[in-house]
Amino acid sequence: MFNKSLSSIVILLLIFLFSIFSGCDFSSDITIIYSNDILAELENCGCDDNQLGSLSRKAAVIASLKKTGGKILNLDAGNLFFSKKPLNTIEKNEFLLKSQYILKAYNQIGVDALNIGEKDLIFGIAAITELKEKSSFAFISSNILSKNKNSPIFEPYIIKEIYGKKIGIIGLCGQASSLSSEISIEDPFKAAEKWVDLITDKCDYIILLSALGLENDKKLADQLKGISLIFSAKSENSIEQPVLVKKTWITQAYKRGQNLGKLKVNLKKKSVFKIKNRLIPLDSSTGENQEIKNIVKNYKTALISLNKQEFLKTELTSKDSKLPDSLYYLSAEKCGECHLPQYENWLQTFHADAYATLQKEKNNYSVECLPCHTTGYSEPGGFDVYQGPESRFLNVQCESCHGPGSNHSEKNDIIRNTGEKGCIICHDNKNSPEFDYNVYLPMVKCPTDM
């Protein structure tokens, strides 16, 4: 018994001496999990086995990190709920429905703060306020103001205390002229200066969640003292090594939830972060969180129910009318009447089964997916949602590459070769990460006319 006690004392002494001589302070280390520009990516669409992203993978990584102990701060720099303005009522209702399920996923994951970016305001202040009321985490913005009262609509800052250190978090949105008339966006540089001055005495460190873009964040860090760390949205960059501007670190995790940022921070020195950054690719090796998968499943069920009704309304209100004088779509079957070898070749390609991919993943009622899995989506003579699975324009047909064929009587009346630019509209780096034009082209290329 005495020997065991002595051994325990020796081990504790060694740990104590190691921490002194190595300069480490284990009680000062926290892990900051960060993301930006999720852009309504609740899940992978299932078009490719090697797609990066999905909130279920993000949740799995965070749950694993929590099991290791230590303090974790989970932050999002903005542009979470929406990616673009809707083109019609069906898209509007679908995007709003999805935002509710993204919120459910974030509530389940456990987030500390979300900055409100420009894209989060696409549907106006009422939609984002409704989401805020159902949220278990802070919606923050230091420069989105009520036009009537000229006061912050969201929390202008929050303060988190970790290991006795107080960390202030502020958020900035870019000034966009197209945003809601009910709000005003204060100059982000002036707002940042004001709120940093107001909370500096209350905090040991200040973190900025910014939706201004990397170059503006660099300018802000150069002009303004007191911010230790900026998590940057409006991203076109995947930053492995954070950028240091004076005493401010700046980083971002790219877009559409493909990576999850993990920043190890040592809080030893006042106002200065000692950091170690890593971007975690959210690939199939990360596993998935079952609770979030269930949320996604429930979303798909709700979406099918919603859009079945919307598609039916479209069918009932659509009137048969003659096709326009301008170009319109004909379908692959019509092309095959004159180009039989090409048509038969197309039937053997993956393009001819593109709609089946949607059905397999239960995405054939998603207006976000249909344009890349049908032909002439919502264009004259092409696929329309009310046609459903009986449409002549299912799959990626001849006219997806060569354009509408109604006036095709000579070779000059169609697009002979769109080149790679025509492919990457759908085969982008998120939904088709392995796409290589020179490799893929021979798989779908038509045989030459004899």
N, C-alpha and C positions, 0 to 999 in steps of 0.2 A: 504493500500500500504506500509506504514511504517512497519507494523508488518511482512509482507511477506519479505521485505528487511532484517529486523533484523533476521528473521528465517534463511535466506540464509547465512548471515554472521556467525551466530552461527554454522550452519552445516559445513561450510568451516573451521572454527576455530577448531571444534572438529576433523575433518579429519586431519588437520595439527598437532594438539597435539598428536593424536593417532599414526601418522607416526613417530613422534619424540620419544615418550616413548616406542613404540613397537620395535624401531630399524629398521623399514622397510624403504626401499627406493624403492617405486613403479616404479620410473623412471629408475631403474637399472635392472629390471627383463626382461629377454628375454626367449623365448621358442625355443629350438632347436629340430627340427624334424629330426630323423635320421633313416637310414636303411642300410642294408648291405646284400650282397649275395642274391639278387633278383633272379639271375640265370635264366633269361629269362622267369620268370613267369608273363606273361601279364595278365592272368586271371585264375580262377579256371576251371578245366577241366569238372566239372559237374558230376563227378562220385559219389559224396556224398554231401548231403544237408548241412553238417556241416564242410565243408572244410574251412580252414583259408586262407586268402590272397586275392589277386587280386588288380591291380592298381586302379580300379574304386572305391574300398572301401578305399584305401589309399587316393585318391583324395578327397573323401567325408569327411573324418576325417580332412584333412588339410583345406578344405574350411570352415568347421565348426569352426575350431580354429581361422581362420582369421577373422571371423565375430565377435569374442569376443574382437578384438582390440589387441594392444600390438605388439611387434616386434617378428617376426618369422624368424628363420634361418633354411633352409631345406638342409640337407647334406646326401650324400650317400658315404659309405666307399669303394664301389667297387664290382666287379664281377656282373655287372648288365645285360649285353646284351646276354651272352652265358653261357651254362652250361657244354657242352662237345664238343669234336671234332666230326665232322660228319663222318659217315661211308661210305657215298656215295654222289653222286651229288645231289640227291633228298633232302637228309637231309641238305646238304650245302646250297642249294637255299632256303629251308624253314627257316633255322635258320637266314640267312641273311635278308630275308624278315621280319621276326618277329622283328629283331633288329631295323628296320626302324620304326615300329609301337610302339615299346617300347619308342623310342626316341620321337615320336610324343606325346605320353602320358606324358612323363616327361616334355616336352616343355609346355604342357597344364597345368600340375600341378604347375609348377613354382619351379624350383630347383636352389639353389645357387651354389653348387659345387658337382662334381662327381669325386672321385678318380678312377684311372684306375688300376684294379686288373689283375692278371694273366689270368683269364678266359675271360676278355674283349679283350685279345690279341690273342685269339685262331685262328682267321682268318687273323692274320698278321696286320701290321701297316696301310696298305691301307684301310682296312675295318673300323677300328676304327677312322681313320682320316676323312673318308667320313662322318661318323656319327658326328664327332666334327664340321665339316663345316656346318651342318644343325642344330646345337644345339643353343638354346637360353641361355644356362648356361655354366659355366666353366668346362672344362675337365682339371683336374690337376694331375700332377705327378712330384715329386721332384727328382726322380731317374731313369726315363725312358729317355734314351738319344739316339740321332741319332748317329749311328756308324761312319758315315763319319765326322760329325762336332763335335761329342762329346758334343752336347748341348741339352738342354731339348726340347723334341718334344711337350709337353703340357705345360701349365702354371705351373711353379714350385711352385707358391703360389699365393694366392689372399688375399686381405685385405678388410674386410667389416667393415664399421663404423656404430655403433649402440649406440645411446644415448651418442655420443661424445667419445665412447671407440672404439679403433681400434683392430679388431680381425683378426689375421693372420691365414690362413688355408694352410697347406701343405699336401702332399699326398705321400704315399710310396707303391711300388709294390714289391712283393717277387722276388727273383732271381731264375728263372726257366730255365733249360737248353734247354727246348723245344720251347722257344719263338722265334719270328721272327729273322732271321739272319740280318735284316736291323737295328736292335736296340741293344743297350747294356743296361743292368740293373746295375746301380751303387749299390755298397754295401749300403743297406738301412740305416744301423746304421751311416755310414760315411755321407751319404746324409742328414740324419736328423740333424746331428750335424752341418753340413755346413750351411743348410738353416735356422735353428734356430738361429745360430750366426748372419746370414746376416739380418734377419728381426726383431730380438729382440728389437732393438732400435726404430723400426717403429711401434711396436705393444704394446698394453696393455696386450693382451693374445694371446696364440698360440694354435690352435686346430690341431691335426693330424688325418687325415683320412688314416687308415692303412689297407693294405691287407696282413699283415704278419702273422696273427693268434694271438690269445690271449696270448700264452706263450711268443712269441717273443716281443709282445707289453709290457708285464710286464718287460722283460729284458731291453728293450729300456728305459722305464720310470725310471727304477732303475739306469741306467747309465747316462742318459741325463737330465739336468735341463732345465727348461724354457717352457715345454709343460704343459698346464693346463688340457687338456682333449684329450683323444684318443677315436675315434670311430673305432672299430675293425671289420674287415671282416675276411674271411676264418673261418667262424663260425660253431661251433658245440654246442654252448651254448646260452641259453636264460637267460640273466643276469638282474634280477629284481633290485638288488642292485649293483651299479657300484663298481669296485675294486679300492681301493686307494693305489697307490705305491708311497711312499714319498709324493710329492705334486701334483701328476698326477692322475686324475680319468680316468678309462678305462671301456668302456661298449660296448655291441653289442646286436642286436635285433633278433638273431637267423637267419634262412635262408629261402629262397624261399618266402619272403614277407609275412610270416605268422603273424608277429607282426610289429607294427610301434612304434619306440621309441619316447618318448616325455620327454625331459629333461628341467626342469625349472632351469634357471641359474640366480644368482644374481651377478652383476658385481661390487659390492661395493669395494672389496679389490683388489689391484694391484696383478696380476698374479695368484690369487687364486679364484677358482670358489666355490661358495656355491650352491649346486645343490639339486634338487629333481627329481628323475627319475620314469618313469612309462612306462611299455610296454603295448601297446594297442592291444589286439588280434583282427585281422581283420576278424571278423565273420559276419554273416548275419545281426546282430543287428546294424552294423555301417552304413548301407545304401550304396548306390552306386552313383557315379557321372555320369550323363547322357552323358557328353561330352566324357569321357573316354570309356563308354560303346559303344558309336558310333565308336570310334577308333577301339575297339575290333571287332565290327561287320564288319567294313571295312577291317580289317585284314583277317577275316575268308573268306570274299568274294574274296579277292585277293589270298589267299592261295588255295581255291578251284579252281580258274581259273589257277593258276600256276601248281598245282599238277595234275589236270586233264590232262594237256598237258604232264607233266612228266610221268605220269602213262601210257598214250597212247604210248609215245616213248618207254617205257619199254616193252609194249606189242608187238609193231612192231619189236623190235630188239631181242625179246626173241625167241629162237628156241626150238622146241620140241626135247627133248633128253631123252634117257633112264635114269631111276632113278639110282642114284649112288649105288655102292656095299655096302657102309656104311649105317648106320641106316637112315631111312627117315620116314616121317609122312604119315598116312593112312586116317585119319578123323574119327570122331565119328560114322558115318554111318557104316564104316567098322568094328569098334569095336562092334557095335550093332548086327552084324550078329551072333556073338557067345555069346555076353553078353547083351541080350535083356533087362532083368530087370534093369541092370545098365544104359543102354542107355535111357530107358524110364524114369528112375529116374533123369538122367541128364537133360532131356528135361523140367523138372519142376523146375529147379534151376535158380538162377539169372545168373549163368555162361552161360546158353544157350541163354541169351538175351544181352550179353555184347556188341555186335556190335551195337545193336539198341540204346544203350546209346550214342554211338558216333554219330549216325545219328540224334538223337534228338538234340544234342548240335552242330551239323554241324561240328564235328571234325573227320569225317570218311575219310577226305583227309589229316589228320595230321599224319606224320610219327612219331611224338612224342607219339601219343596216340595208334596207331595201335598195337604195340607189346603186350600190355596188354589186348587187346580186340579181338585178333585173335590167332590162334594156329600155332606154328612153323614159326613165322614171319621171312622171309628171310632165313630160314633153309631148308635143302634138303627135297623136297616134300611138304613143308608147305606153309603157306600163302605168296603170293607175291603181291605187290601192283597192278600189271596189272590185277590180277584176279577180283579185285573190289568186289561189293556186290554179285556177283554170285559164289564166291569162296566156295569150300567145307570146308574151314578152318576158317570160321567166328566164332566168339565167343570163349569162353574159354572151350575147349573140353577135352576129356579124356586124350589125350596125352600132354596137358599142365601140368598136374600133374604127369603122369606116364611115360612120355618120348615117343619118336618115336617108333611106334609099328611094323615096317617092319619085324623084326626078332622075333616077339613074337610068340613062339610056346609053351613055358613053362613059368611058373610064374617067373622064374629067369631072363627072358629077358626083363622085364619092372621094373620100379621103383614102388615098392609096396606102399611106404609111404615116401613122401619128408619131412614130418613134417612142422613145422612153417616156416622154412627157405625158403621153396619153395613158400609159400604164400606171404611173405613180400617183395618179389621182386616187386610186383605190389601193394599189400595192405600196402603201407608205411604210415607213420604218416601224410603226407600231403594229399595224394589222398584218403586215407581210414582211417580217424582219429578215427573212432569208432571200428576199427578192433580188435577183440578179438578171438584168434585162437580157444579157447575152445568153444566159442559161435557160431562162424561161421562154424566150421568144420561139425557139424551135419546137417547144411543146404545143404551141397553139397556132403556129404559122400555117397559113393556107398553102396547099400545093399550087404551083404555078399553073395558070391556064394553058391548056394545050392548043 
